[in-house]
């Protein structure tokens, strides 16, 4: 008896959790509708408090609503006579009220079925809403005399409380509501059967086929549970107490089709949500959706759509609803052979993990990788990160540097920028965004080789505390810097001793010149020195102040503009032994570059490569997107020694505009691969730009479509790592022998649920011995939460490179 009680309690908890998915879903649907994605004013009647969801969640529920609405309308059009709709697990769905108000339910009886507790709540909400009550029609009082399972029964609307696992009770209640099992009937299951056991879910599918003579069964639910996104999705539903019980029994589209076929359904039609969005929605409708909200989560959007499908099965005389609309596979595409077991993936035993995505990374010097920007984990929070990370690729030790700059004024912490490493040690940060509504306009130089010779190049200083900018940095005498540089690096107390009143800004009493910690503001005459501020600032001598240099204050030489300088942040919460690459902390100078010439438009998701010719370096920027243009096709060259931009005029067969692609230098060519085009379709093409003639050509090779990947050239072989496509198998590693165009695809090891690795919005750096260091990656995974890869991770291509060669 006690076991029965525990079993019932457990079952009740599971049912309550599943019902909770209805409550969360209806809030998201309402938010989506209020933002203009889908017109349904009746959703608000089922929400006690309107909460605005994120754009990614809006899109997810929009595609679900559009899919079901499309099928409902097709069914109503295809059956002009009497017909029926049965919504299984309807929850607080408002389809009946929306279609009734549009006068589309003539000759239609609409049945809704869900748990008794859910339908009682729905009945109460309908009773409290005069508009919905009028659409129901006659009195909708309880009809206990017929059956306790009938909550509402009018001529056009029936609301039933029944457990779908008990099909005999469900059938009896339907009969009491005068269902006609010979009438054309559409049965809908939106994310319902997957929460049931395999036996009970298949029992519902079998019962519908055997009971309703002329019917269409519509199944909308999750698929593809075994890749990284699918495992993350499963984990989410398990945590909230409503695990996807069926998904691993019917994991892919083919297994779903096999199940329905074995249970008697014929003429099966299936679309995943990428196919529905791109093939059944018009271009005008897709353009409308793109303009509703600024959106920059295409990776997670396409992954979400690849993990949901709609299946239609037919029985009896009901006609197909998607005839001619299910896209045919393109048999003209070049088939690429895929190899397995030839790419090794190993996690690093690092005490400090790099967890971020949308960042920029460059190799610096012989063995360092520098990582900046992105969205990730910092100080125990998810945020747009502000720190700079240095990784020693020999030891995999990590050093964290936190620039003491205000990102509202200085655009350092940015998403989807590029970071280019120059021979003189500077790192150039180009493009990116602070938000989809705020693009970066500053070009930033990051100097890890700080010292006297670097400081001397700057002409004018501005106190960051009070904004004065009249003093010349030259007035800081070089002998002072020479005498104190060593003690400055070691934070010796000699700094305090050497400070004098004349080195303070008379306006604000702050000492703000880079590693010298001074502000030579002898023109700041307002106010008097504040001894209390001076004392507080001197005590905080483990922090390096900020300085900005202004070339407008009389200089005729175009120079960078310092916006900040810092050492390792001692307040970061990371022990110095775990973050340091060497015994001595180094100062990093961050500068804004004053740009000249034909400047490119602000953009993000572009590429930048460093090209050297006759000893002179240039940075070549290609493609990307802007706020109004989803894919750019222009090319610009930046000359670091003159700070000058020029547009590259090209000829030949230019690639179509793209964003989120890759670019590498090979044999005096820029190699551009993959990306998203202006219609947001993943690309397969590989193009070469001859940097001597500025002529484009296309490489005849076969690769799977992808974007948001990374790329490198090793021994004439282009290696494309990860990315996103519309395929149900995430892209692995593609290798193309550039001289010949021969190619191969290599699958990555199966996803590990205990250490998920999502290969998009990541960065990679070439190490040695055919290894590549992977940093960061991941994203906001629909309503399931945010996943951040735990990196560094090492990819070993030794075996795969042998195969390509």
N, C-alpha and C positions, 0 to 999 in steps of 0.2 A: 504493500500500500504506500509505504514511504517512497519507494522507487517511482511509482506512478505519479506521486505528487511532485517529486523532483523533475520528472520528465515533462509534466505539464507546465511547471514553472519555467523550465528552460525553453520550451516551445513558445510560451507566452512572451518571454524576453526577446526571442528571435523575431517573432511577429511584430512586436513593438518597434524593434530596430528597423525592420523593413518598412513599417508604416512611417517611421521618421524620415526615410528617403523621400517620401511624398511631400512632407512639410518643407524640407529643404528645397526640393525641386520646384515647388509652386512659387516660392519666393524668388528663385532665379528666373523662372519663366515670366513672372510679373515685372521684374527689373528689366529683362530683355525687351518686353513689350513697351514699357514706358520710355525706353530709349529709342523707339521707332523701328526696331527690327521687324516686328510682327504685330499686326493690328488685332488685338484681342482685349477689349475693355473689360471683359468679364473675369479676367484673372484676378483683378484687384478685389473682387468680392470674396475671394478665398484666402486673402492675406490680411492678417491683423496689423502688421507693420511692414511698410515698404522699405526694403534695404537695397541700395544700389550695389550691384555686383561688378566684377571686373570685365573689361571688354572681351577677354578670352572666354569667360563663362557665358556672356551674352551670345557670342557666336556659336558656342556649343549647343545652347538651347534653341537658338534660332534655326540651326540646321535640322534639329529634331522636329521642331514645330512645322517647318516647311515640308519636311518629308512626309509626315503624317497628314498634313493638310492637303498636299498634292495628291496622295493616294485616296483620301476621302473624297475629294472633288472628282477624281477620275471614276471612282466607283459610282458616285451619284449620277454622273453624266452617262455612264455606260448602262445604267439600269433605270430607265424612265418610269417604270411601273412601281408596284409595291416592292419594298426592300427593307432590310433590317441591318442595324449595326450593333455589334456586341463588343463593348470595351472591357476587356478582362484586366482586373487590377487598375481600374480607372483613376483611383485616388481623387484628387481635386481637379481633374481635367475639366476644361471649360468648352470643349469642342462642340458639345450639343448646343449650348447657348449661343456661341458665335455663329454656327451654321443655321440655327433656327432664326436668329435675328436677320440673317442674310437671305432668308426665305429659300434655303437650299434643301430643306428636309421634307419637301412635299412627298407624301406617300411613304415616308420613312418612320420606322419605330426604332428608337435609340435605347439600348439596354446598357447600363453601367453596373459592373460587379466589383466589389472589393470586400475587405474584412468588415464585419458588422460595426465595429467601433468607428471605422473610417466613414462609412456611409451615414451613420447617425450624425456625425459631426458635419458632414456635407449637407445633410437634410436641414440641420439647424441654420447653416449659413444661407441656404437657399430661402428658407422661411423668412430670414431677416432682410432679404434683398427684394424689394417689390418688383424690380425689373426682371430679375431671374425668375421670380415666382410667376410673373405673367407669362413668361416664355414656356414654363412647364405646362400651363394650361389649367386643367381642372384642379380640384382640391387635392393636395398631396399629403393628406393626413396618413398616419400609420394604418396599415391594413392587417392587423393581427389576426383577424378572423380567418384570413386565408392562409397566411404563413408568417412566422416571425422573421423570415428572411426577406420579406418584401417591405422596403422602406417607403418607396414612392411608386405608384402605378397609375399613370394617366394614359391617354390614347397614344401619345407620341413619346413619352419618356418613362423609363422604368429604372429604378435604383434598387439594387439587390445587395444584401449583406450575406456573403457566403465565402467559405474557404475554397479556393480553386482546387485544392487537393481532393476535395470531396465532390467529384463530378456528378454523383447520383443526386445529392442534395441540390446542386446547382441546376441540374436538368429539371428536377421537380419544381423548383421556384420559377424557372423560365416558362414551364408549361402553365403554371398558375397565372402567369402574366400573358397568356395567350400567344406565345411565340409560334410562328409558323416555320417548321423545320424544312419545308419545301421551298420557301421564299428565298430569293437571292440574298445572301447574308455575308457581311464583312465582319470578321473577328479580328480584333486588335490586341496585341500584347506589347506594351512599351516598357521595356526593362522590368519585366515581371517574372517570366518563367525562369530566368537565370538565378533568381533567389531561391528557387525551389529545388528539391532533390531531383536527380536525373529521372527517377522512376515517376514521380508525381508530375514533373514538367512534361515528359513524353506522354504521360497519361492524358493530360489536357489536350495535347496535339492530336492524339489518337481518337479521343472522344469527339472532338470537333469534326474530324473527318467522317466518323461513323454515324454521327447524329444529324448534322446539318447537310442536307442533300446537295444544295447548290451554294458553294461557299468559297470565299477567299480568306486565307489566314495570313495576317500581317505580323511579322515578328521583328521588333526593333530591339537590339541589345548588343552587348559587348562581345568582342572577339579578340583573337591574338593575345593570349595571356602570358606567353612565355618570353617575349623580348623584354627589354628593360622597362619600357613604358607600361607594358602589360602587367609585369610583376609589381610595379609601383601602384598601378590602378587596383590590382587585387589586394595589395596590402592596405590601401585606404579603406576599401569596403570591409575588410576584416576588422580593422580598428574601430569602425563605427558600429560594428555588431551585425552587419548584414552581408556576410560573405557571398561571393558569386559562386554558388554551389555547382552550377552546370557548365561553367565556362571551360573547365579543363577536360570535360567529356566531349564537348563539341567546340574545340578551340578555334577552328578556321572555317571559312565559308564552305569549303567542300564537305566538311564533316556535318555542318548544319544542313546542307542540301541532302546528304545521305540519310540523315535522320528523318527529314520530312518525306523523302521518297519512300523509305521503308515503312512509314506510317500511313501511306496511301495517298499522299499529295502529289500532284503532277504539274508539269509546265512551270517549274520553279524559276523565279526571277530574283536576282540578288544584286544589290548595290552596296558598296561601302559609302561612307559619307563624303569622301573625296570625289568619288564618281558622281554622286548625286549633285554635289555643289557645282562641279565643273561641266556636267553634261545635261542635267535637267533644269538647272536654273539659267535664265537668260543672262547674256552679258550685261544688259542694262541693270538687271536686279543685282548682280554681283558688284557692279560699279556703285550702285546705291548703297550697298552694305559697307563697302570700303570707305565711304565718305561719312558714315554715321559717327564714328569715333576714331581718333588716332590709334593705330594698331601696329604693334611690332613684335608679335609672338607667333609668327607663321610656323615656326618649327613645332610648337606644341599644338597649334591649331591643326596642322596636317597630321600629326601623330594621333591626336584625338579622333579625327575623322577616319583614320585607318584602323581604329580600334572599335568602331561602331558600324553595324551593318543593318540593312533592312532586307528581309526575305519575304517574298510573296509566294504562297502555294495555292493551287487551285483544285477544286473538286466540283464535279457536276457540270453545269452549263454556264458558269460564270466566265466571262471573257477576261483576258489578260489586260492588266492596267498599264503595263510599261512596255507594250509591244513596240519594237523598233527604237526604244529609248535606252536600253541597256547597252553600253558601249561595247563594240567588238574589239577584241585584242588586235593590236597592230602586228601582223605577221611579217611585215617588211623590216622590222627592227633587227639589227645585227645581234645574233645570239652570242653572249659572252660566257665562256666557260668559267665556272666558279670552282675554286679549289678550297678544300677544308683542311684544318689542322696545320696550316703553314704560317700562321701569325701568332706569336706568343704574347700574352698580356700578363704583366706582373705588377702588382702594387708595391709601392716602396714603404719600407719601415721608417717612416718619417714621424718625428715627434710633433711636427707642426704641419697640418694639412692645408692645402690650397683649395678652397671651396668657393668658386665663383663662376659666372658665365658672362659672355658678351664682353670679355676683357681683351686686352692687347698684350702680345708678348713678342720679344725680340731677343736674339742671341747677342750678348755683349762680351767682347773680348774673346778669349780662347775657351772659357769654360763656364761662363755665367749666362743664365737666362733671366731677363727682367720682365716682370709681369705688372701691369697697371690697369686700374679701372675695372669696370664690370659690375655686376650685381652678385652679391654673395653674403658670406658670413663674416662679420667683423664685430668684435666686442660682444659676442654672444647674440647678435641680432642679424636679421636679414635686411640688407640695405644696399644702396649703391656705394661700393667700398671706396675708401679714400687712400688706402695705403699702397705703397709700392713694395713688391716682393722680389728679392734676389735669390736665385736658386743656383747653388754650386752643382754643376752637372757631374762632377767627379765624385763628390761626397754626398750629394742630395741634401746638404744642409741648407737651411732657409734663414734669410735675414729679412725682417720686416721694418720698413721705413714709413713713418707717417708724416707727410708734409703738413706743416702748420699753416695751411692756406684755406681761405674761405672759398668753397666751390661755387657759392652764389656769385662771386666776382671773378674768380679764376677757374677756368674750365679744365680741371685736372682729372677729376673723378667722372669719367665719361664711359658710355656704352658704345660698342661696335665702332671703335676707332682703329687706326693702324699705328704701329710703333716700328720705326725704322732705325737701324743702328748704323752710324757713320764711323769712318776710320778714325776720326779725331776723338772718339769716345762719346760723342753726344747721341742721345736718342731723341728722335723727332716724332711727336705725337700729332697725327693729322686726322681731322674730321671727327665723327662720332656725334653723340647726342647726350644731353643731360636728361631729357625726356623726349617722347615723340613730338612734343610741342615746342621743345627748345633745343635747337641744333647748335653745335659748337662752332664758333667763328674764329677762335684763337688757335694758332699753331704754337705748340709748346715744345720747348727743348728741355731735356732732362740731362743734367751733367753730373755723372758720378765721380769725375776726376776733379773735385773742387780743390782750389788752392789759389795762391796769390796771382799766378799768371792768368787764371780764368777771371778772377775778380777785377783785375786791372783793365780788362777790355770794356767794362761798362762805364758810361760817362756820367750819368746823373742819378741821384737817389731821391726817392720820395718816402717819407715816413709813413708807414702803413697805419699808424695809430691816429695821426692828425691830418694826413694828406698833403703835407708840405713837400715841395719838390724843387727848391732852388739851389741846393748845395751840390757841389761837385764831389764825386767820389774820389777824384784825384787828391783831394785834400787829406785823405787818410794816407799817411806817409808809408811808403813801402818798408822803411826800416822798422816801423812799428809791427807790421804784419810778419816780417822776417823774424823779429825777436820773439813774437808771441804765438806763431803758428803751432809749434809743438804743444805748448801748454793749452792752446785752444782746443786741440784735438783730444787732449786727455782731460779736459774740464778742470784744469789746475786752478787752485785758488788765486794764482797770479792774475787771472782775468779781473777779479774784483779790485785788486790793488792798482792795476793799470788804468782803470776807468777814472775819468775826471769830468768835472762839471761841463767843460767846453765840448765834450763829446755827446752831451745829451741834447735832445730836441727841447728847446726852451718852451715850446708850446705844450708838450705832453710828457716830457721827462722819460721818454722811452729810448732805448738803445737798439737800433734796428739796422745794422748793416751786415747781413749774411754772417759768415763765420767770425768776423771781427766783432760782432755784437755791438756796433756803434751806429749812431746816426749823426753824420756831420751836417747838421742843419743850421749853419751859422746865419742863415737868413730868416730862421723862424724866430721872430722877435716878440710875438704875442705871448703874454703870460709869463709866469716865473716858474722856475724849477720846483717841482713838487718832491720833497725829500722822501715822503712816504711811498710814493709810486716808485721812486728810484730804488729805495731799499727793497721793496717787494720784487721788483724786476731782477735786481742783482741776486737775490736769494734763489731765484728760479734759473740759475745759470746752467742747468742741464738741458734747457730748451734753447734752440737757435731761433732768433727772431725772423721777421719777414722784412723784405725790402723790395721795392719796385724801382726800376730805373727807367727814366723817361728820356728818350732821344729827342723829344720835342723842345727840351729846355736849352736850346742853343747849339745842339750837336748837329753837324752836317754829315755825320757818318751813320749809315743804317746799322743799328746794333740790336741784339736781342734785348728784351726788357725783363729783368728779374722780377718774379712775383713771389718767390719764396725760397727759403733755404732751411734745411733741417738735418738733424741727425736721427739715429734710431730712437723711436718714441719710447721713453721709459715708462710711460703710463699705459702702454698697450696691453698690459697684463701678461705678456709673454716673457718668461725668464730670459735674460740676456744670453745665457749659455745655449739656449735652444734657438735663438734667432740670429746669432752672430756668425758671420763667415770668417771673421778674423778677430784678433784681440782688440784692435782699435776701431772705434766707431768713426765713420767717414761722413762728412757733410755732403749733402746733395743739393745742387742748385737747380731750381726749376725756373725757366724763363719763357716769356712770351715773345715770339719772334715777330718783328715788324716786317710784313710781307709786301713785296712790290710786284709789278707786272700784271699779267692777265690772270687774276685769281680764279680758281674754280669755285663753283657754287657750293654752299654748305651741304654736306652729305654724310651718310653713314652706311655701313654694310658695303663699303668699297674695298679696294685693295691698294697696296702701295709696295713697290719693290725698289731696291737700291741697285742702280746700274752704274758701273764704272767704265769710263772710256778715256784713254790717254791720261790716266791718273786722276781725272776729275770725276767726282761722284754726282749723281742726280737721283732724285726720288720721283718715280713715275706712278701716278695715281690714275686708276681706271674704274669706271662704273660706280655702282652704289645706288642709293636712293635718296630722295629729298622728301619734304613734307607733301609735295603735290605730285611728284613723279615717282612711280613705283620702281622704275628701272632706268638708270642712266647709261649712256653709251659713249660718253666723252672721255678724253684722255689728256692729262696735264703732266708737265714736267716741272719739278722744283729744283733749283740750283742752290744748295746750302751755302756756298761761299759768297753768293751775292744776294741771297734771300729773295730770289726772283722766280716768279711763275711764268710759264708760257704754255699755251695750248698746243698739243701735238696734232698736227693735221696729217691724217692717215689716208692711205689708198688701199685698193684691193678689196677682198671679200671680208668686210667687217663683221664681227659677231653682232648678234642682236643685243640691244641693251640688256643689262642684267645687274643684279645685286646678289650679295651673299655667295659670291663665287670665290675662286682662288686664283692667284697669280704667282708665278715663279720666274726667275731668270735662268735661261739655258742657252748657251752658245750664241750670245748676242741677240737673243729673242726673249720677249716676254710671253710666257705660256699662260693662257687664260682657260680655265676649265669649269664646267658646270655653272651653277647659279640658278636664280629665279628670273624669269623674263617679266615683261610688263603685264602679262596675264597671270602672273604668279604660278607659272608652271615650271617644275624642275627641268633643267637642261642636261643634255648628254654631250654637247659639243666641246671640242678642244680647239682653240685658235692660237695662232702664233703671230706676234707682231715683231717684224724685223726692226730692230732698234737702230740700224744703220740707214735703212731706206724708208722706215715708217710705213711699211706695207704689211697688210694682214693676209694671212692664209689660214685655211682650215685643215686640221690633221684628220685624215681618214682613219678613224679608229672606233672601236665599240666599247662604250662604258655605260653602266647603268646611270640613269638620271640621279642627280643629287645636288644639294645646296647646303650651306652652313657646314661645309667640310673644311679640312686644311690640306695643304699640298707642299711637297718638296721634290726636288730633283736630285737623285743620287745615281751617279754613273750613267747618265743619259736616260734614266728611267724616271718618269713622272709618277709619283705616289700620291694618290688621293685617299684621305683618311676620314672615314665616317661620313656624316651628313644625314640629310633627311630626304626622302622621296615619297611618292604616293604608294610605293610597294609595301606589301605586308611583311617583307623581309628587309629590315633596315640595312642600308648600304654598309658594306664592310670596308675592304681596302681594294682600290683599283690600281693597277700598275700598267703604264703605257711605255713601251720602248719608243722614244721620240724619233729616232732616225728612221724607223720602219713603220711605226703606227700600230704594231701588234700589241695586244692588250690581254689582260686577264683580271678576273675578280677573285678576291680571297675572302672567305667568310671569317668573321671573328669568332672566338670561342662563345659558347652559349652563355646567356646572361646569368649572373650569379645573384640570387635574391638577397644575399647578405652583403654584397658589395656591388651595387648597380652601377653600370657605366653607360651613360648616354653620350654618344659621340656626335654632339652638335653644340654649337656655340662654345667650343673648346678652342685651345691653341696647342700647337706642337712645335718642338724645336729639335733639330737634328743633333744627335749625340755622336757616337762613334760606333764602329763595328756593326753598321746597319741597324742601329737602334734609334728610336725616336722617343723623346720625352713629351708626354701628354700632360697638360695642365688645365684644370677646371673642366667646365662643361656642365650641361643640364639645362633646367628651365622650370617655368611655372606650369605644372602639368594639369591643365584644366581646373576642375574643382577639387582635385585630389591632393593638392599641396605643391610645394616646391622641392625639386630634387637638385642637389648639388653633388657632383662627383667628388669623391675623396681622392685627391691627387697630391703628389705626382704619381703617374703611371708610366711604365716603360713598355713600348711596343718593339718587339724584335722581329725584323723582316728577313733574317738571314736565309731561311729556307725558301721563302716566296721569291726573293730576288734571284736565287739560283734558277728557279723555274722559269721566270721571265727571260733571263739571259739565255 
